[in-house]
Structures are given as structure tokens and as C-alpha cells.
Amino acid sequence: MRGFLSILFLLPSAVISAEECDSISIPKAGIEMRYIPAQTLCLDREPRIWTKTKETHALAAQVNITPTENAFAHDYNYPIFSIGLRYNFNHGTTMHRDNPWGEAQPVNYTSKLGDFLTFYGIFTRPLYRSKHWQWGYYLGTGVGYTTLKYNQKNNIDNEYIGSHFNIFFTAGVYGQYKIAKEWDVKAGLDFAHHSNGAMARPNKGANYLGPFVGIMYEPEKQTTKIAKHNTIATAPLKKYWFTEFTFGVGGKTLLEEWLHTQFATPQGHPDYRKERFAFYGAYSFHAHLLYRYARRWASGVGFGLFYGDYASRVAELDNKNGYTGEKHSPWSASIEARHEVFYGNMSVRVSLGYYLYRHMGYKSHNGLEKPYHEQVGVFYSFPKLKNLTLGFSVNAHATKADFTELQIAMPVKL
């Protein structure tokens, strides 16, 4: 999904078809309601075995705003920005291990995925717009809360969610049709994800995929007419090179520790299938050379240095499990390719890195990690502070979160 995010932004500019008129009206504001019947996805082999039912439903309500008077709006062909609330009814997703898994013993009840209340923001980009029709894609992120997470008392087989607060991500495609002067109907395909970015355990993450239907109210008096040939005069961006130095401070819990307490710790031991895990620091420094070749986009290459204060704990767990002779170092280094997408002072970064140096024990090269890593983050720059940039980013291996961090960056125009 992280690669999918950047691909969507690189799609060609949208088409505005006026259907026998010189302009169409674009609502400045509106209200939207959605219903999403979906299935919980089991992306790994183990959850497919112990997940018994996968039903989930969601309701969402959001406010839509369409800026029309800036250069970025023109470049993206007038995208819609939304803020909203979403409620996932997830108790139709149930889990139960019928047989022992290592030291993990079956229990006499069925575990459930908890309901989620999520506050989110969405960026919707129309790829086609006419007097009656519209279709395109959307991307969004937010924060979700569930009262029911993994616990030893009554939800011990729920490996999807291990914390009350979680990061939310969504992406989808849609089609829209105007049925009345101020009303539209909408339908499409929605993907959504809740997880804690490795800041707690367990953290397989809950993924949902399903169709959605919606209805939109858009007051006619709040519309703006846009010429079908996009004749808004905007000054072209002068292309330039820049360097950027990024510092990150974050943290994680250890998947190695989770696996040890779940499957290698006998029943009766204080750590048997425990709920709380130590939180370790993760730090990074990145330097990139980038080329801003369009108002919306910049791309470049660089390197990343990483320091994890959990290397000694990984070494301890390796010794407990008989993995001797492994190398352990808190330092890692990689070369990275980066693509950044801009709208005003906001941006989304997607990076792909390849490790030149990494020694993080047995499991890091036996299934838990790959020789490459991905990063995706959302950022905001402050023009009055020489474009100092602040944001958060998730570092992952093959889409599985490794750690989450806050990042501060300083671009230097060449």
C-alpha cells in the first residue's frame, strides 16, 4: 500500500468535461455520509488459520472542502479535503486457536476484534469531472481508538490490535453522480488499516476491504464555476535542486520479545502471553539530494543512518533461544530513493532504502526483516522558519512496521 500511495499521486492530471458548456460548478463545501460493508483481511498465514469470521461494517460522516483559488488546487484539478469521524463495527471478526501453538495453549472462549472510533482527514483527487459525473481516488490518515484490544483475560487470540490508540490509513477509488441540484450519490472500493506502528504488541494490524455507498449534500449557493480547459493563470514553478537533512526520534516494541513470550514461554510463567512490553528508542539521520521538477513533486537519493538501543535485548533473546554466533549492532546504514508529493505547506514522503550495514540478530535475516526498508510520512513546513519541516514517519520492512518516529528536517535550496 505504501507504493500504491505514491503511484496514485503520479497519475495524469484530471479531465474536466463540460458536457456542452464552457464551465462547470465545483462545490466549495459539502457533507457526506458513507456505509462500508467489508471483510477483515488476513494477510499472513497464521491469522488465516485462527480467524473464524471476518465480517465488519463501518459508518463515516465527513465535511468536504474544495479550495479553488491557489496554484496547487489548479495543478491537482481542484481536489477535495475532508475531515470526519468513522465508526467500525468489528465484533463480527472473531479469532480462536483450536490447538496449541508452541507453548501457547487454547482457551475456552472466542476472541473478537474491537470496534474503532476514528478521527481522520482525507485527500480526494478527481480524475474526471463533468456536469453530472465524477470519478477518482482518495487517500487519508488519522487516529483511531478501541476499547477492546489484546489482553490475557478475555481477548488472548486477538493478535491484530495491541493498543487502545492506533494509526489509521485509508485509500480507495470512487464514482459519483449528481441526482439533484444539491445531492450526489457515491460508490466505490475502500481499503482501511488500523495499527500502532510497532509502538505496542501485538501489531499485525487490522486491514479491511470492501465496497462503499454514500450520499452527499452540496449547497448550490457555495459553488464556483471553473473553465473546462483550466485557464486559471498560475506562475510556472522554477525547477531547482535542494538538499535536506532529517533527524528522527521514535521508538518501538520488539517483535522478537512478543514471539518469545507468546510461543516459547510455558504456561504459569509470569511472562506467559503477557500484555505489556518494554519500549525502546529508535533514532535516525537522513541526508538527501532532491530535484523539485514540478510544483507537486520532488525526487532524489540519499542515505540513512539508524541507531536502536534495543540491540542488546535482541542479543539476550537470541542467546535464550539458542541462536549463537549472531552479530548484533545498534547501528544500521542504508542508501535511499525518495519521492515527495506537495500541496501547499503539506507533503507526503515515500522512501525505499537498501541496507548497506545491518546486524540485528537471527530473526532479522530469517523472516522478520528484508534487506530493504520503506518509510512513509506526513509533514508540514513552516515558511517563517526557513521552511523547517516537522512530521511523523513509519519505518517498515516489507510493509510491516518496525518503528514510528517524529522527524524534523531542514531543506537547503541550491
Helices and strands as residue ranges (DSSP letters): H 2-9, E 15-16, E 23-27, E 29-41, H 45-50, E 51-65, H 71-75, E 80-89, E 93-95, E 111-112, E 116-129, E 133-145, E 165-180, E 183-195, E 206-217, G 220-222, E 223-227, E 240-252, H 255-263, E 280-292, E 297-308, H 311-320, E 328-343, E 346-360, G 363-365, E 372-382, G 383-385, E 388-397, E 400-413
